[in-house]
Amino acid sequence: MTVKLLTELKAGEKGRIVKIGGKGGIHQRLLDMGLVSGSEVEMERVAPLGDPIEIRVKGYNLSLRKEEAASIQVEVA
């Protein structure tokens, strides 16, 4: 198993959230959106300029800014 940042995943690649970083409000906002340790995420697509990214988590699509996604570590099989 390899641990990567969420921003390092390629389209179609899946992983399981290991750690969520961020400070204060950003950390809480990510948790409120369903990004919790153990959740499986799939990279759907990346915008042409790299920001934002779209992921699939818990059955819905979620767009995140690259700096928010960089604070999330995922374990890739």
N, CA and C atoms as a LAMMPS dump frame, in Angstrom:
ITEM: TIMESTEP
0
ITEM: NUMBER OF ATOMS
231
ITEM: BOX BOUNDS ff ff ff
-5.0000000000000000e+02 5.0000000000000000e+02
-5.0000000000000000e+02 5.0000000000000000e+02
-5.0000000000000000e+02 5.0000000000000000e+02
ITEM: ATOMS id mol type element x y z
1 1 1 N 0.834 -1.19 0
2 1 2 C 0 0 0
3 1 3 C 0.881 1.256 0
4 2 1 N 0.474 2.205 -0.809
5 2 2 C 1.212 3.456 -0.935
6 2 3 C 0.357 4.601 -0.42
7 3 1 N 0.938 5.508 0.325
8 3 2 C 0.22 6.685 0.807
9 3 3 C 0.594 7.867 -0.087
10 4 1 N -0.436 8.534 -0.631
11 4 2 C -0.252 9.692 -1.5
12 4 3 C -1.154 10.815 -1.032
13 5 1 N -0.891 12.003 -1.531
14 5 2 C -1.826 13.103 -1.332
15 5 3 C -2.961 12.928 -2.323
16 6 1 N -4.137 13.396 -1.981
17 6 2 C -5.298 13.276 -2.855
18 6 3 C -5.036 13.919 -4.211
19 7 1 N -4.275 14.996 -4.236
20 7 2 C -3.983 15.694 -5.488
21 7 3 C -3.088 14.871 -6.417
22 8 1 N -2.433 13.831 -5.916
23 8 2 C -1.534 13.015 -6.724
24 8 3 C -2.24 11.879 -7.453
25 9 1 N -3.519 11.636 -7.132
26 9 2 C -4.257 10.571 -7.802
27 9 3 C -4.558 10.971 -9.236
28 10 1 N -4.607 9.978 -10.114
29 10 2 C -4.967 10.209 -11.505
30 10 3 C -6.446 9.872 -11.685
31 11 1 N -7.046 10.361 -12.765
32 11 2 C -8.466 10.106 -13.029
33 11 3 C -8.73 8.597 -13.039
34 12 1 N -9.762 8.178 -12.302
35 12 2 C -10.129 6.775 -12.213
36 12 3 C -9.446 6.012 -11.091
37 13 1 N -8.442 6.601 -10.472
38 13 2 C -7.706 5.937 -9.398
39 13 3 C -8.486 6.062 -8.086
40 14 1 N -8.468 4.987 -7.296
41 14 2 C -9.197 4.957 -6.028
42 14 3 C -8.233 4.849 -4.855
43 15 1 N -8.692 5.317 -3.708
44 15 2 C -7.905 5.214 -2.494
45 15 3 C -8.789 5.334 -1.268
46 16 1 N -8.219 5.048 -0.115
47 16 2 C -8.935 5.148 1.157
48 16 3 C -8.274 6.236 1.979
49 17 1 N -9.086 7.134 2.538
50 17 2 C -8.556 8.257 3.309
51 17 3 C -7.873 7.745 4.572
52 18 1 N -6.639 8.209 4.78
53 18 2 C -5.85 7.824 5.948
54 18 3 C -5.815 8.97 6.953
55 19 1 N -5.585 10.193 6.462
56 19 2 C -5.433 11.343 7.355
57 19 3 C -5.943 12.599 6.665
58 20 1 N -6.601 13.439 7.458
59 20 2 C -7.084 14.725 6.958
60 20 3 C -6.401 15.821 7.751
61 21 1 N -5.658 16.655 7.049
62 21 2 C -4.959 17.756 7.689
63 21 3 C -5.799 19.02 7.603
64 22 1 N -5.142 20.139 7.492
65 22 2 C -5.847 21.418 7.421
66 22 3 C -5.951 22.032 8.796
67 23 1 N -6.208 23.314 8.795
68 23 2 C -6.305 24.025 10.063
69 23 3 C -7.703 24.594 10.245
70 24 1 N -8.167 24.544 11.471
71 24 2 C -9.407 25.193 11.864
72 24 3 C -10.606 24.888 10.993
73 25 1 N -11.133 25.933 10.369
74 25 2 C -12.364 25.831 9.601
75 25 3 C -12.283 24.898 8.412
76 26 1 N -11.142 24.868 7.741
77 26 2 C -11.005 23.997 6.571
78 26 3 C -11.105 22.535 6.984
79 27 1 N -10.429 22.175 8.056
80 27 2 C -10.474 20.797 8.549
81 27 3 C -11.918 20.4 8.882
82 28 1 N -12.625 21.238 9.599
83 28 2 C -14.001 20.929 9.989
84 28 3 C -14.912 20.849 8.768
85 29 1 N -14.692 21.725 7.804
86 29 2 C -15.516 21.733 6.597
87 29 3 C -15.331 20.438 5.806
88 30 1 N -14.098 19.948 5.714
89 30 2 C -13.844 18.685 5.021
90 30 3 C -14.545 17.522 5.724
91 31 1 N -14.49 17.509 7.039
92 31 2 C -15.18 16.467 7.802
93 31 3 C -16.69 16.542 7.584
94 32 1 N -17.244 17.743 7.578
95 32 2 C -18.68 17.925 7.379
96 32 3 C -19.14 17.443 6.007
97 33 1 N -18.244 17.501 5.018
98 33 2 C -18.587 17.061 3.663
99 33 3 C -18.463 15.548 3.493
100 34 1 N -18.117 14.834 4.547
101 34 2 C -18.051 13.379 4.489
102 34 3 C -16.664 12.815 4.265
103 35 1 N -15.653 13.656 4.273
104 35 2 C -14.278 13.184 4.091
105 35 3 C -13.719 12.808 5.456
106 36 1 N -13.937 11.562 5.837
107 36 2 C -13.467 11.074 7.132
108 36 3 C -12.521 9.9 6.9
109 37 1 N -11.673 9.627 7.856
110 37 2 C -10.728 8.515 7.742
111 37 3 C -11.479 7.217 7.473
112 38 1 N -10.961 6.445 6.542
113 38 2 C -11.573 5.164 6.197
114 38 3 C -12.506 5.233 5
115 39 1 N -12.918 6.425 4.591
116 39 2 C -13.81 6.566 3.44
117 39 3 C -13.047 6.304 2.153
118 40 1 N -13.708 5.647 1.21
119 40 2 C -13.087 5.398 -0.083
120 40 3 C -13.399 6.56 -1.021
121 41 1 N -12.386 7.022 -1.734
122 41 2 C -12.55 8.122 -2.686
123 41 3 C -12.027 7.687 -4.051
124 42 1 N -12.616 8.263 -5.086
125 42 2 C -12.173 8.013 -6.458
126 42 3 C -11.991 9.347 -7.152
127 43 1 N -10.86 9.513 -7.805
128 43 2 C -10.611 10.734 -8.565
129 43 3 C -11.437 10.67 -9.84
130 44 1 N -12.349 11.609 -10.005
131 44 2 C -13.178 11.654 -11.203
132 44 3 C -12.465 12.398 -12.323
133 45 1 N -12.092 13.653 -12.058
134 45 2 C -11.391 14.443 -13.08
135 45 3 C -10.704 15.643 -12.447
136 46 1 N -9.787 16.202 -13.228
137 46 2 C -9.043 17.387 -12.813
138 46 3 C -9.297 18.462 -13.863
139 47 1 N -9.554 19.686 -13.43
140 47 2 C -9.77 20.792 -14.362
141 47 3 C -8.516 20.996 -15.208
142 48 1 N -8.664 21.557 -16.4
143 48 2 C -7.517 21.726 -17.296
144 48 3 C -6.308 22.428 -16.666
145 49 1 N -6.539 23.404 -15.816
146 49 2 C -5.423 24.101 -15.173
147 49 3 C -5.061 23.494 -13.814
148 50 1 N -5.704 22.365 -13.465
149 50 2 C -5.364 21.656 -12.237
150 50 3 C -6.167 22.05 -11.01
151 51 1 N -7.027 23.039 -11.13
152 51 2 C -7.801 23.493 -9.964
153 51 3 C -9.182 23.915 -10.426
154 52 1 N -10.26 23.343 -9.97
155 52 2 C -10.392 22.368 -8.876
156 52 3 C -10.286 20.926 -9.383
157 53 1 N -10.401 19.998 -8.436
158 53 2 C -10.465 18.582 -8.77
159 53 3 C -11.846 18.086 -8.374
160 54 1 N -12.288 17.015 -9.002
161 54 2 C -13.582 16.426 -8.656
162 54 3 C -13.353 14.995 -8.213
163 55 1 N -13.882 14.648 -7.034
164 55 2 C -13.743 13.297 -6.503
165 55 3 C -15.128 12.721 -6.244
166 56 1 N -15.187 11.414 -6.135
167 56 2 C -16.425 10.724 -5.776
168 56 3 C -16.208 10.114 -4.395
169 57 1 N -17.073 10.468 -3.459
170 57 2 C -16.982 9.955 -2.091
171 57 3 C -18.396 9.718 -1.567
172 58 1 N -18.619 8.558 -0.976
173 58 2 C -19.904 8.201 -0.383
174 58 3 C -21.076 8.403 -1.343
175 59 1 N -20.862 8.079 -2.611
176 59 2 C -21.948 8.117 -3.578
177 59 3 C -22.25 9.471 -4.205
178 60 1 N -21.471 10.487 -3.918
179 60 2 C -21.709 11.783 -4.558
180 60 3 C -20.396 12.401 -5.024
181 61 1 N -20.509 13.3 -5.985
182 61 2 C -19.324 13.982 -6.51
183 61 3 C -19.083 15.26 -5.726
184 62 1 N -17.821 15.545 -5.499
185 62 2 C -17.429 16.686 -4.693
186 62 3 C -16.257 17.382 -5.365
187 63 1 N -16.355 18.693 -5.522
188 63 2 C -15.25 19.475 -6.085
189 63 3 C -14.49 20.139 -4.952
190 64 1 N -13.166 20.049 -5.024
191 64 2 C -12.297 20.641 -4.008
192 64 3 C -11.212 21.464 -4.676
193 65 1 N -10.812 22.525 -4.012
194 65 2 C -9.653 23.275 -4.489
195 65 3 C -8.416 22.425 -4.237
196 66 1 N -7.411 22.658 -5.045
197 66 2 C -6.188 21.865 -4.958
198 66 3 C -5.527 22.001 -3.582
199 67 1 N -5.541 23.203 -2.992
200 67 2 C -4.899 23.387 -1.682
201 67 3 C -5.649 22.637 -0.579
202 68 1 N -6.979 22.498 -0.7
203 68 2 C -7.742 21.716 0.282
204 68 3 C -7.439 20.236 0.12
205 69 1 N -7.402 19.778 -1.128
206 69 2 C -7.144 18.351 -1.404
207 69 3 C -5.728 17.948 -1.009
208 70 1 N -4.793 18.885 -1.022
209 70 2 C -3.409 18.572 -0.667
210 70 3 C -3.247 18.253 0.81
211 71 1 N -4.25 18.543 1.615
212 71 2 C -4.158 18.244 3.041
213 71 3 C -4.757 16.872 3.382
214 72 1 N -5.155 16.115 2.352
215 72 2 C -5.773 14.807 2.559
216 72 3 C -4.832 13.719 2.056
217 73 1 N -4.505 12.764 2.925
218 73 2 C -3.648 11.639 2.55
219 73 3 C -4.515 10.422 2.311
220 74 1 N -4.246 9.724 1.199
221 74 2 C -4.997 8.518 0.871
222 74 3 C -4.056 7.345 0.669
223 75 1 N -4.566 6.161 0.966
224 75 2 C -3.82 4.931 0.802
225 75 3 C -4.3 4.287 -0.49
226 76 1 N -3.374 4.054 -1.409
227 76 2 C -3.714 3.483 -2.721
228 76 3 C -3.211 2.055 -2.778
229 77 1 N -4.071 1.143 -3.232
230 77 2 C -3.685 -0.267 -3.323
231 77 3 C -2.832 -0.523 -4.543
